């Protein structure tokens, strides 16, 4: 493949933070009388890759936008605290894979997450040295495809690929007009892809 850089999604692609996120969100929701039903693991996995306001609409459709935002802000705050203490589950041999890839390609992360989430991943697992730049919806309020474009323009990338695990990732790569690598081990399914990896280590063989 003629590529000059690799842009990664985060959840379901580089790590699985479901357990810590579930624990923190449940704690917030159980202490909030406005929340009608508990958050489940299946619920969380179903919204991986969505922007935070879209998660609020799916989880709390009976609340107005202001109250959705208030609860989500508390959830994200608790989530960050817990992830800084416990981290998430990295996919097998992730650091050695990033080390290998970073020798040949600049690496980036673009996620639909809130501000500080990618930084928490990098800080706890000490992986910041492998990535040249990051961007997220929490910083820009833009859709993922537009944030990929920002990374491409900012870093003068000519032939990047995007690696992700959901239809939203697939659509984002299409919007940015770059090849999509489907991480089939993640949380979602897609209707098309340019390349597929069945585990994170496959990316080294691909590139």
MOCOR-V978065 format. One record per helix or strand of 2 or more residues. SS is the DSSP state (~ for helix, > for strand). FROM is the first residue (numbers start at 1). TO is the last residue. Records with the same first field share a line. If there is no record, write none. Layout:
BEGIN
SS=FROM-TO, FROM-TO
END
This chain:
BEGIN
>=5-8, 15-16, 89-90, 106-111, 133-136, 160-164, 179-183, 195-197
~=18-30, 41-46, 52-59, 65-86, 94-102, 117-125, 128-130, 137-140, 144-154, 167-176, 202-206
END
